[in-house]
Amino acid sequence: MVTLPDRQSERLSQFIWRTRYRDAAAVPRERSIADTWERVARSVAAAEHDPPRWQKSFRSLLEGYRFLPAGRILAGAGVCRQVTLANCFVMGLIEDSLPGIFEALKEGALTMQHGGGVGYDFSTLRPRGSRAQATGMIASGPVSFLHLWDAMCATILSTGARRGAMMATLRCDHPDIEEFLDAKRAPGVLTHFNLSVLLTDAFMQAVRADAPWPLLFPRAAGEAEGQSLERPWSGSAAPVLCRVWRSVRARELWGKLCASAHASAEPGVLFIDRINAENNLGYAETLSATNPCAEEPLPPYGACNLGSLNLTTFVLDPFGARARLDEAALRECARLAVRFLDDVIEISRFPLPPQRLEAHRTRRIGLGITGLADALALLGLRYDTEQAREVAAALMRTVRDAAYEASVDLARERGPFERFDAERYSARPFIERLPAALRAAIRRHGIRNSHLLAVAPAGTISLLADNVSSGIEPIQRLHTHRSVLDTDGTPLIFPVTDRAYALWQAHGGGSEPPEALRELVAIAPHAQLLMQAALQPAVDGSISKTVALERTAAPAAVQEIFASAYELGLKGCTVFRDTSRPGVLSTETETQSGAPPAHCCDITREAD
């Protein structure tokens, strides 16, 4: 990479390091990002039999921002504070009782106190208006309890630069689903939550057929007779008998979902049957919730252990006639990053014993990528072209294969993850799509990590790396201003320049940037979906992606996007229409009009 002179964007990078990731209590003092890399490498290498050797390797991996561990690793590895190195968790199922609800709330508070974001499935809570069998009291419904969680989050993280992030999910057949759809319509409500609806294949088929859609809830013992249906339900391994509360037209409910997403950017959608069908551990667990940014569908007490490969650092001869991706270096770094993240599991603290148990018996990690749009621009490729999607898909397969090879090697060295079953794991759809040699190696030696790949928004760590484009999102702006929070919670405005654009200028670029340096405003929504669809087959977790819409987009545009996301085989999708929810997710003070923010978690939430 070309070394640039001091720029405004680098000043923001320095600010991000100083306020988010530097260990202020370190002795000797951390004076630069290089000192932070040294601390992190030393801490992670402590899990190895030969720490000095691996400290040197991990330090090289971090050098030049080639590999960007998630924010909790950068901030917490090797420090004296009682913090977790996992960015986010899915919490345990919420028991449908007052003690169960408050126990779940307490567990969430303890987890957030240690630095982790949380995701919950609220589908287990009785609908509003139902009567408790034991006490005779009338239930207030799951949406009412979202406000309790939101207040807890605001209290736990009431000051400073970090704000809590939470995800709430609800099944599309829960009787309170319509209340859930509208829960964030009013400005300033549930600001610490992202919301997602769990959409089943049966619901999508009912929408196509414009069929009636029953809203139901598991029948309690001794409950009055009425129409019943058997349905799979959150927390149950087998279908359970459910009481039908009422029926709605599926297409009408679909319209309400899309109208809410159009108006307030909430909720997103999760295609939950596909998520479970594609789960490498589908033989041992059922998923119904994700971390706050939805790149990791997780079981109860599952954790996100994340890191991103900065693709801009693997481009040779950027903007040149021989611009190309250094695949050998990318493969080598992906392999080393898997070892790094597997070691993080060993050294991390976990707020709750069940979280430690779950992390160690599955050893999930989420290796992802960031800087995709910038890397494509450095290669001379426009983000919204078929060639760009082919290149992106190929590099993601390179990361996938290198990651799985490294995990097999770790299994030979350290043993496979506890819940590994060679026959059943090898029969999972994602594993069956791997190259034959890899499948054979997994059968022979096992694999260290049940899941290896997830693409996070990577917003803050991408700013740390001199403002590379975040995750798989298009370039948001070539030059703009970003609003970030100081340590006392005061918002500050920084001018920033996109990394690829800065490199082009450093190469003597002219007055007009090349066609490859396209901003988000010029990328059609469907082209954004196509990029996500190009990458998803090579990702065993999920991809955090928000489809950006112009402020003039009609509600029908959201219906088209969500329907296309389902048809393209995606696991989930969110949308953001410019001005649909001012000040909640936006991270920018715009210098030009018409460009909505492009990722689901703003940098004040520290989602990465």
C-alpha positions as CSV (number, residue, x, y, z in Angstrom):
1,M,0.0,0.0,0.0
2,V,1.1,3.6,-0.6
3,T,2.0,5.5,2.5
4,L,0.0,8.8,2.5
5,P,1.0,12.1,4.0
6,D,-1.0,13.2,7.1
7,R,-4.7,13.8,6.1
8,Q,-7.9,14.7,7.9
9,S,-9.1,11.0,7.6
10,E,-6.0,9.9,9.5
11,R,-6.8,12.3,12.3
12,L,-10.1,10.4,12.7
13,S,-8.3,7.1,12.6
14,Q,-6.0,8.4,15.4
15,F,-9.1,9.6,17.4
16,I,-10.8,6.2,17.0
17,W,-7.7,4.4,18.2
18,R,-7.2,6.7,21.2
19,T,-10.8,6.7,22.4
20,R,-11.9,3.1,21.6
21,Y,-8.9,0.8,21.5
22,R,-5.9,2.2,23.3
23,D,-5.2,0.7,26.8
24,A,-5.0,4.0,28.7
25,A,-3.8,2.1,31.8
26,A,-0.9,0.3,30.1
27,V,2.6,0.6,31.6
28,P,4.5,1.6,29.6
29,R,1.9,3.8,27.9
30,E,0.6,2.8,24.5
31,R,1.8,5.6,22.2
32,S,0.6,4.4,18.8
33,I,-1.5,1.7,17.1
34,A,1.7,-0.3,16.9
35,D,1.8,-0.6,20.6
36,T,-1.8,-1.8,20.6
37,W,-1.0,-4.5,18.0
38,E,1.9,-5.6,20.2
39,R,-0.3,-5.9,23.2
40,V,-3.0,-7.9,21.3
41,A,-0.5,-10.2,19.6
42,R,1.2,-10.9,23.0
43,S,-2.1,-11.6,24.7
44,V,-3.5,-13.9,22.0
45,A,-0.2,-15.8,21.6
46,A,-0.3,-16.7,25.3
47,A,-2.7,-19.5,24.4
48,E,0.1,-21.1,22.3
49,H,2.8,-23.6,23.3
50,D,5.4,-21.4,21.8
51,P,4.2,-17.8,22.6
52,P,7.2,-15.9,21.2
53,R,6.9,-17.5,17.8
54,W,3.2,-16.9,17.5
55,Q,3.4,-13.4,19.0
56,K,5.7,-12.5,16.1
57,S,3.3,-14.1,13.5
58,F,0.2,-12.4,15.0
59,R,2.0,-9.1,15.1
60,S,2.8,-9.4,11.4
61,L,-0.8,-10.3,10.7
62,L,-2.0,-7.1,12.3
63,E,0.7,-4.9,10.8
64,G,-0.6,-2.4,8.2
65,Y,-4.2,-3.2,9.1
66,R,-4.1,-6.4,7.1
67,F,-6.3,-8.2,9.7
68,L,-8.7,-6.2,11.9
69,P,-9.8,-8.0,15.0
70,A,-13.2,-6.9,16.2
71,G,-13.3,-4.0,18.5
72,R,-13.7,-6.0,21.8
73,I,-10.5,-7.9,21.0
74,L,-8.5,-4.7,20.2
75,A,-9.8,-3.0,23.3
76,G,-9.7,-5.9,25.7
77,A,-6.9,-8.4,24.9
78,G,-4.2,-8.1,27.5
79,V,-5.8,-5.4,29.6
80,C,-6.5,-5.6,33.3
81,R,-10.3,-4.8,33.1
82,Q,-12.9,-7.6,33.4
83,V,-14.1,-7.5,29.8
84,T,-15.1,-10.1,27.2
85,L,-13.3,-10.4,23.9
86,A,-16.6,-11.5,22.2
87,N,-18.4,-8.6,20.5
88,C,-21.9,-10.0,20.8
89,F,-24.0,-12.8,22.2
90,V,-27.3,-14.4,21.7
91,M,-28.8,-14.9,25.1
92,G,-30.7,-17.8,26.6
93,L,-34.4,-18.4,25.8
94,I,-36.6,-16.2,27.9
95,E,-38.8,-18.2,30.2
96,D,-42.5,-17.1,30.0
97,S,-42.7,-16.1,33.7
98,L,-41.9,-12.9,35.6
99,P,-38.9,-14.6,37.3
100,G,-37.8,-15.9,33.9
101,I,-38.1,-12.5,32.3
102,F,-36.1,-10.7,35.0
103,E,-33.5,-13.4,35.0
104,A,-33.0,-12.9,31.3
105,L,-32.8,-9.2,31.8
106,K,-30.2,-9.6,34.5
107,E,-28.1,-11.9,32.2
108,G,-28.3,-9.3,29.5
109,A,-27.2,-6.5,31.9
110,L,-24.2,-8.5,33.1
111,T,-23.2,-9.3,29.5
112,M,-23.4,-5.7,28.4
113,Q,-21.5,-4.6,31.5
114,H,-18.6,-6.7,30.2
115,G,-18.7,-5.2,26.8
116,G,-20.9,-7.6,24.8
117,G,-24.0,-6.7,22.7
118,V,-26.9,-9.1,23.0
119,G,-29.6,-10.7,20.9
120,Y,-32.9,-12.2,22.2
121,D,-35.8,-14.1,20.7
122,F,-38.9,-12.7,22.4
123,S,-41.3,-15.2,20.7
124,T,-41.5,-17.3,23.9
125,L,-43.4,-14.6,25.7
126,R,-47.2,-14.8,25.8
127,P,-49.2,-12.4,23.6
128,R,-50.7,-9.2,25.0
129,G,-54.1,-9.9,26.6
130,S,-53.5,-13.6,27.5
131,R,-54.2,-14.7,31.1
132,A,-51.5,-16.4,33.2
133,Q,-52.7,-19.7,34.4
134,A,-51.0,-19.5,37.8
135,T,-51.8,-15.9,38.8
136,G,-54.7,-14.9,36.6
137,M,-52.9,-11.7,35.6
138,I,-53.1,-10.4,32.1
139,A,-49.9,-10.5,30.1
140,S,-48.6,-7.2,28.6
141,G,-46.9,-9.0,25.7
142,P,-43.3,-9.2,24.4
143,V,-43.2,-5.6,23.0
144,S,-43.8,-4.1,26.4
145,F,-40.7,-5.9,27.7
146,L,-38.6,-4.4,24.9
147,H,-38.8,-1.1,26.7
148,L,-37.6,-2.7,29.9
149,W,-34.5,-4.0,28.1
150,D,-34.0,-0.7,26.3
151,A,-34.0,1.2,29.6
152,M,-31.5,-1.3,31.1
153,C,-29.2,-0.8,28.1
154,A,-29.4,2.9,28.4
155,T,-28.6,2.7,32.1
156,I,-25.7,0.3,31.9
157,L,-24.0,2.4,29.1
158,S,-25.3,5.8,30.0
159,T,-22.2,7.9,29.2
160,G,-19.2,7.8,26.9
161,A,-18.4,6.9,23.4
162,R,-19.9,3.3,23.5
163,R,-23.6,2.7,23.3
164,G,-25.2,-0.7,23.7
165,A,-26.5,-2.7,20.8
166,M,-29.3,-5.3,21.1
167,M,-31.3,-7.4,18.7
168,A,-34.9,-8.5,19.3
169,T,-36.5,-11.1,17.0
170,L,-40.1,-12.3,16.9
171,R,-41.8,-15.0,14.9
172,C,-44.0,-14.0,12.0
173,D,-46.9,-16.1,13.4
174,H,-46.8,-14.6,16.9
175,P,-50.1,-12.9,17.8
176,D,-48.3,-9.7,18.7
177,I,-46.4,-9.5,15.4
178,E,-48.2,-6.4,14.2
179,E,-47.4,-4.5,17.4
180,F,-43.8,-5.6,16.9
181,L,-43.7,-4.3,13.3
182,D,-44.8,-0.8,14.5
183,A,-42.6,-0.8,17.7
184,K,-40.1,1.7,16.3
185,R,-42.3,3.9,14.2
186,A,-42.2,6.8,16.7
187,P,-38.9,8.7,16.8
188,G,-36.6,8.1,19.7
189,V,-38.2,4.8,20.7
190,L,-36.2,1.6,21.4
191,T,-33.0,3.3,20.2
192,H,-30.7,0.6,21.5
193,F,-32.5,-2.2,19.6
194,N,-32.4,-3.5,16.1
195,L,-35.6,-5.5,15.3
196,S,-35.9,-8.5,12.9
197,V,-38.9,-10.6,12.0
198,L,-38.3,-14.4,11.7
199,L,-40.0,-15.2,8.4
200,T,-40.6,-18.9,7.6
201,D,-40.9,-20.6,4.2
202,A,-44.5,-21.3,4.9
203,F,-45.2,-17.5,5.4
204,M,-43.4,-16.6,2.1
205,Q,-45.5,-19.2,0.3
206,A,-48.7,-17.8,1.9
207,V,-47.7,-14.3,0.7
208,R,-47.4,-15.6,-2.8
209,A,-50.8,-17.3,-2.6
210,D,-52.4,-14.4,-0.7
211,A,-53.5,-17.1,1.8
212,P,-54.8,-16.6,5.3
213,W,-52.1,-16.7,7.9
214,P,-52.8,-18.0,11.5
215,L,-51.3,-16.1,14.4
216,L,-50.8,-18.5,17.3
217,F,-49.0,-19.4,20.5
218,P,-48.2,-22.6,22.3
219,R,-51.2,-23.9,24.2
220,A,-50.8,-23.9,28.0
221,A,-51.9,-26.9,30.0
222,G,-55.5,-26.7,30.9
223,E,-56.1,-23.8,28.5
224,A,-59.7,-23.5,27.1
225,E,-60.4,-25.3,23.9
226,G,-60.2,-23.7,20.5
227,Q,-58.6,-24.1,17.1
228,S,-55.2,-25.6,17.4
229,L,-52.3,-26.3,15.0
230,E,-48.9,-27.9,15.5
231,R,-46.0,-25.6,14.7
232,P,-42.3,-25.5,15.4
233,W,-41.7,-22.9,18.1
234,S,-38.7,-21.2,19.7
235,G,-37.1,-23.3,22.4
236,S,-38.8,-26.5,21.2
237,A,-37.0,-29.3,19.3
238,A,-40.2,-30.6,17.9
239,P,-43.5,-29.0,16.8
240,V,-45.8,-28.1,19.6
241,L,-49.6,-27.7,19.8
242,C,-50.5,-24.0,19.4
243,R,-53.7,-22.2,20.0
244,V,-54.8,-20.1,17.0
245,W,-55.6,-16.6,18.3
246,R,-56.7,-15.1,15.0
247,S,-56.0,-15.1,11.3
248,V,-54.8,-12.4,8.9
249,R,-54.1,-12.3,5.2
250,A,-50.4,-13.1,4.7
251,R,-50.1,-10.5,2.0
252,E,-51.6,-7.9,4.3
253,L,-49.1,-8.7,7.0
254,W,-46.3,-8.6,4.5
255,G,-47.4,-5.2,3.4
256,K,-47.4,-3.9,7.0
257,L,-43.9,-5.3,7.5
258,C,-42.6,-3.6,4.4
259,A,-44.4,-0.3,5.2
260,S,-42.8,-0.2,8.6
261,A,-39.3,-0.9,7.2
262,H,-40.0,1.9,4.6
263,A,-41.0,4.3,7.3
264,S,-38.5,3.6,10.1
265,A,-35.8,1.2,8.6
266,E,-37.2,-1.4,11.1
267,P,-37.7,-4.3,11.2
268,G,-35.3,-6.3,9.1
269,V,-36.1,-9.8,8.0
270,L,-34.4,-13.1,8.8
271,F,-35.4,-16.1,6.7
272,I,-35.2,-18.5,9.6
273,D,-35.9,-21.8,7.9
274,R,-33.0,-21.1,5.5
275,I,-30.8,-20.1,8.4
276,N,-31.5,-23.4,10.1
277,A,-31.3,-25.5,6.9
278,E,-27.8,-24.1,6.2
279,N,-26.6,-24.3,9.8
280,N,-23.5,-26.5,10.0
281,L,-24.8,-27.7,13.4
282,G,-28.4,-28.1,12.4
283,Y,-28.2,-31.7,13.8
284,A,-27.5,-30.3,17.3
285,E,-29.2,-26.9,17.6
286,T,-32.1,-24.7,16.4
287,L,-31.5,-21.0,15.8
288,S,-34.0,-18.2,16.3
289,A,-31.9,-15.1,17.0
290,T,-28.8,-13.3,15.9
291,N,-26.3,-10.8,17.2
292,P,-27.3,-7.2,16.9
293,C,-26.1,-6.7,13.3
294,A,-27.3,-10.2,12.2
295,E,-24.0,-11.5,10.7
296,E,-24.1,-14.4,13.2
297,P,-27.2,-16.5,13.8
298,L,-26.4,-18.1,17.1
299,P,-27.9,-20.7,19.5
300,P,-28.7,-19.7,23.1
301,Y,-25.6,-18.3,24.8
302,G,-23.7,-18.4,21.6
303,A,-20.9,-15.7,21.1
304,C,-19.5,-13.7,18.2
305,N,-15.7,-14.0,17.9
306,L,-15.0,-11.8,14.9
307,G,-12.3,-10.4,12.7
308,S,-12.1,-8.9,9.2
309,L,-9.4,-9.2,6.5
310,N,-8.8,-5.7,5.0
311,L,-9.0,-6.5,1.2
312,T,-7.4,-3.2,0.2
313,T,-4.1,-4.4,1.6
314,F,-4.0,-7.4,-0.8
315,V,-4.3,-5.4,-4.0
316,L,-1.0,-5.1,-6.0
317,D,-0.4,-2.2,-8.5
318,P,-3.6,-0.4,-7.5
319,F,-5.2,1.6,-10.3
320,G,-2.4,0.3,-12.6
321,A,-2.5,-1.7,-15.8
322,R,-1.5,-4.8,-13.8
323,A,-3.8,-4.3,-10.8
324,R,-4.5,-7.7,-9.2
325,L,-5.3,-9.4,-6.0
326,D,-2.4,-11.1,-4.1
327,E,-4.3,-14.4,-3.6
328,A,-1.4,-16.1,-1.9
329,A,-1.1,-13.4,0.7
330,L,-4.8,-13.4,1.2
331,R,-4.8,-17.2,1.7
332,E,-1.9,-17.1,4.1
333,C,-3.5,-14.3,6.2
334,A,-6.9,-16.1,6.3
335,R,-5.2,-19.2,7.7
336,L,-3.3,-17.3,10.3
337,A,-6.4,-15.3,11.3
338,V,-8.3,-18.6,12.0
339,R,-5.6,-19.6,14.4
340,F,-5.7,-16.1,16.0
341,L,-9.4,-16.3,16.5
342,D,-9.3,-19.8,17.8
343,D,-6.8,-18.7,20.4
344,V,-9.0,-15.8,21.4
345,I,-11.6,-18.3,22.6
346,E,-9.0,-19.6,25.0
347,I,-8.0,-16.3,26.5
348,S,-11.4,-14.6,26.5
349,R,-13.4,-14.0,29.6
350,F,-17.2,-14.7,29.4
351,P,-19.7,-12.9,31.5
352,L,-21.8,-16.1,32.2
353,P,-20.8,-19.8,32.6
354,P,-23.2,-21.0,29.8
355,Q,-21.5,-18.6,27.4
356,R,-18.1,-20.1,28.1
357,L,-19.6,-23.6,27.8
358,E,-21.2,-22.8,24.4
359,A,-18.1,-21.1,23.0
360,H,-15.8,-24.0,23.9
361,R,-18.0,-26.8,22.7
362,T,-18.5,-25.3,19.3
363,R,-15.6,-22.9,18.9
364,R,-17.5,-20.7,16.5
365,I,-15.5,-17.9,14.9
366,G,-16.5,-15.3,12.3
367,L,-13.7,-14.4,9.9
368,G,-14.9,-11.8,7.4
369,I,-13.8,-9.2,5.0
370,T,-13.9,-5.4,4.9
371,G,-12.9,-2.8,2.3
372,L,-14.5,-4.8,-0.5
373,A,-15.8,-1.8,-2.5
374,D,-12.4,0.0,-2.1
375,A,-10.5,-3.1,-3.2
376,L,-12.7,-3.5,-6.3
377,A,-12.1,0.2,-7.1
378,L,-8.3,-0.4,-6.8
379,L,-8.7,-3.2,-9.2
380,G,-10.5,-0.9,-11.6
381,L,-13.9,-2.6,-11.2
382,R,-17.2,-0.9,-10.7
383,Y,-19.1,-2.3,-7.7
384,D,-22.3,-2.9,-9.6
385,T,-20.9,-5.0,-12.5
386,E,-21.0,-8.7,-13.1
387,Q,-17.2,-8.8,-13.2
388,A,-17.0,-7.2,-9.8
389,R,-19.4,-9.8,-8.4
390,E,-17.4,-12.6,-9.9
391,V,-14.1,-11.3,-8.4
392,A,-15.8,-10.8,-5.0
393,A,-17.2,-14.3,-5.1
394,A,-13.9,-15.8,-6.0
395,L,-12.0,-14.0,-3.3
396,M,-14.6,-15.0,-0.7
397,R,-14.1,-18.7,-1.8
398,T,-10.4,-18.2,-1.4
399,V,-11.0,-17.0,2.2
400,R,-13.5,-19.8,2.8
401,D,-11.2,-22.6,1.6
402,A,-8.1,-21.2,3.5
403,A,-10.2,-20.9,6.7
404,Y,-11.5,-24.4,6.5
405,E,-8.1,-25.8,5.7
406,A,-6.6,-24.0,8.7
407,S,-9.4,-25.3,11.0
408,V,-8.7,-28.9,9.8
409,D,-5.0,-28.4,10.6
410,L,-5.9,-27.1,14.0
411,A,-8.1,-30.2,14.6
412,R,-5.2,-32.4,13.8
413,E,-3.1,-30.4,16.3
414,R,-5.6,-29.8,19.0
415,G,-8.6,-31.9,18.3
416,P,-12.0,-31.1,16.8
417,F,-14.7,-29.1,18.5
418,E,-16.7,-31.0,21.1
419,R,-20.0,-31.4,19.2
420,F,-18.3,-32.6,16.0
421,D,-20.0,-35.7,14.5
422,A,-18.2,-36.7,11.3
423,E,-21.2,-38.2,9.5
424,R,-23.8,-35.6,10.4
425,Y,-21.5,-32.6,10.0
426,S,-20.2,-33.8,6.6
427,A,-23.9,-34.1,5.5
428,R,-24.7,-30.4,6.1
429,P,-25.4,-28.4,2.9
430,F,-22.6,-25.9,3.3
431,I,-20.0,-28.6,4.0
432,E,-21.3,-30.6,1.0
433,R,-20.5,-27.6,-1.2
434,L,-16.8,-27.5,-0.2
435,P,-14.1,-28.8,-2.5
436,A,-13.8,-32.6,-2.4
437,A,-10.4,-32.6,-0.8
438,L,-11.6,-30.4,2.0
439,R,-14.6,-32.6,2.7
440,A,-12.3,-35.7,2.8
441,A,-10.0,-34.0,5.2
442,I,-12.9,-33.0,7.5
443,R,-14.0,-36.6,7.6
444,R,-10.5,-37.9,8.3
445,H,-9.3,-35.4,10.8
446,G,-12.3,-33.4,12.0
447,I,-12.4,-29.7,12.2
448,R,-11.6,-27.3,15.1
449,N,-14.4,-24.8,14.6
450,S,-18.0,-25.5,13.8
451,H,-18.4,-22.3,11.8
452,L,-15.6,-20.0,10.5
453,L,-17.1,-17.2,8.4
454,A,-19.3,-14.1,9.0
455,V,-19.2,-10.7,7.3
456,A,-19.8,-7.9,9.9
457,P,-20.4,-4.2,9.2
458,A,-16.9,-3.5,10.4
459,G,-17.7,0.2,10.6
460,T,-15.4,1.4,13.4
461,I,-12.5,-0.8,12.6
462,S,-12.7,0.3,9.0
463,L,-12.4,3.9,10.1
464,L,-9.4,2.9,12.2
465,A,-7.8,1.5,9.0
466,D,-7.8,5.0,7.4
467,N,-11.5,4.8,6.3
468,V,-11.6,1.8,4.0
469,S,-15.1,1.0,2.8
470,S,-16.9,-1.0,5.5
471,G,-17.8,-4.6,5.1
472,I,-19.2,-5.4,1.7
473,E,-21.0,-2.0,1.5
474,P,-20.4,0.3,-1.5
475,I,-18.2,3.3,-1.0
476,Q,-20.4,5.6,1.0
477,R,-18.7,8.9,0.1
478,L,-15.5,9.9,-1.5
479,H,-15.2,12.8,0.8
480,T,-17.6,13.7,3.6
481,H,-17.9,14.3,7.3
482,R,-18.5,11.7,10.1
483,S,-20.1,12.3,13.4
484,V,-18.5,10.3,16.3
485,L,-18.9,10.5,20.1
486,D,-16.1,11.7,22.3
487,T,-15.4,9.8,25.6
488,D,-17.9,12.1,27.4
489,G,-20.6,11.5,24.9
490,T,-20.1,14.8,23.0
491,P,-20.5,14.4,19.2
492,L,-17.6,15.5,17.1
493,I,-17.5,16.0,13.4
494,F,-14.5,14.8,11.4
495,P,-13.8,15.3,7.7
496,V,-12.9,12.0,6.1
497,T,-11.7,10.7,2.7
498,D,-12.4,7.3,1.4
499,R,-9.2,5.2,1.4
500,A,-9.4,4.2,-2.3
501,Y,-10.1,7.8,-3.3
502,A,-7.1,8.9,-1.2
503,L,-4.9,6.3,-2.9
504,W,-6.1,7.5,-6.3
505,Q,-5.2,11.0,-5.5
506,A,-1.8,9.9,-4.2
507,H,-1.2,8.2,-7.5
508,G,-1.6,11.6,-9.2
509,G,-5.3,11.3,-10.0
510,G,-6.9,14.0,-12.1
511,S,-9.9,16.3,-11.4
512,E,-12.5,13.5,-12.1
513,P,-12.2,10.2,-10.3
514,P,-12.4,7.0,-12.4
515,E,-15.7,5.2,-13.0
516,A,-14.7,2.5,-10.5
517,L,-14.9,5.0,-7.6
518,R,-18.7,5.1,-7.5
519,E,-20.5,6.3,-4.4
520,L,-23.4,4.6,-2.8
521,V,-25.9,7.0,-4.2
522,A,-25.1,5.6,-7.7
523,I,-25.5,1.9,-6.8
524,A,-29.0,0.6,-7.5
525,P,-30.6,-1.4,-4.6
526,H,-30.8,-4.6,-6.7
527,A,-27.1,-4.4,-7.4
528,Q,-26.4,-4.2,-3.7
529,L,-28.5,-7.4,-3.2
530,L,-26.7,-9.1,-6.0
531,M,-23.3,-8.5,-4.3
532,Q,-24.6,-10.0,-1.1
533,A,-26.0,-12.9,-3.0
534,A,-22.6,-13.4,-4.8
535,L,-20.8,-13.8,-1.5
536,Q,-23.4,-15.7,0.7
537,P,-22.7,-19.2,-0.8
538,A,-19.1,-18.9,0.6
539,V,-20.1,-17.7,4.1
540,D,-21.3,-20.3,6.6
541,G,-22.6,-17.6,8.9
542,S,-24.4,-14.6,7.5
543,I,-23.6,-11.2,6.0
544,S,-24.6,-7.9,7.6
545,K,-25.9,-5.7,4.7
546,T,-28.3,-2.9,4.6
547,V,-29.8,-2.0,1.2
548,A,-29.8,1.8,0.9
549,L,-32.8,3.5,-0.8
550,E,-33.3,7.0,-1.9
551,R,-35.7,9.1,0.2
552,T,-38.2,9.1,-2.7
553,A,-38.4,5.3,-2.9
554,A,-42.0,4.0,-2.5
555,P,-43.1,1.3,-0.1
556,A,-43.3,-1.1,-3.0
557,A,-39.5,-0.8,-3.4
558,V,-39.1,-2.4,0.0
559,Q,-41.4,-5.3,-0.9
560,E,-39.4,-5.9,-4.0
561,I,-36.1,-5.9,-2.1
562,F,-37.3,-8.3,0.6
563,A,-38.9,-10.6,-2.0
564,S,-35.7,-10.6,-4.1
565,A,-33.6,-11.3,-1.0
566,Y,-35.6,-14.4,-0.4
567,E,-35.5,-15.5,-4.0
568,L,-31.7,-14.9,-4.2
569,G,-31.1,-17.3,-1.3
570,L,-30.1,-14.7,1.3
571,K,-30.4,-15.4,5.0
572,G,-31.6,-11.9,5.8
573,C,-31.9,-8.3,4.7
574,T,-32.5,-4.8,6.1
575,V,-33.2,-1.6,4.3
576,F,-32.6,2.1,5.1
577,R,-34.4,4.8,3.2
578,D,-32.7,8.2,3.5
579,T,-34.4,10.3,6.2
580,S,-36.6,7.3,7.3
581,R,-35.2,7.5,10.8
582,P,-33.1,10.7,11.3
583,G,-30.3,10.6,13.8
584,V,-30.6,6.9,14.9
585,L,-28.4,5.1,12.4
586,S,-26.9,7.9,10.4
587,T,-23.2,8.5,11.0
588,E,-22.8,11.4,8.6
589,T,-23.2,15.1,8.3
590,E,-23.7,15.1,4.5
591,T,-21.8,17.3,2.2
592,Q,-24.0,16.1,-0.7
593,S,-27.6,15.0,-0.8
594,G,-29.2,11.7,-1.3
595,A,-26.8,9.2,0.3
596,P,-28.2,7.1,3.1
597,P,-26.0,5.3,5.6
598,A,-25.2,1.8,4.5
599,H,-24.7,-0.3,7.5
600,C,-27.0,-1.5,10.2
601,C,-25.0,-0.4,13.2
602,D,-23.5,3.1,13.5
603,I,-20.0,3.6,14.9
604,T,-21.3,4.9,18.3
605,R,-22.7,1.4,18.9
606,E,-19.3,-0.2,18.5
607,A,-20.9,-3.1,16.7
608,D,-17.5,-4.3,15.5
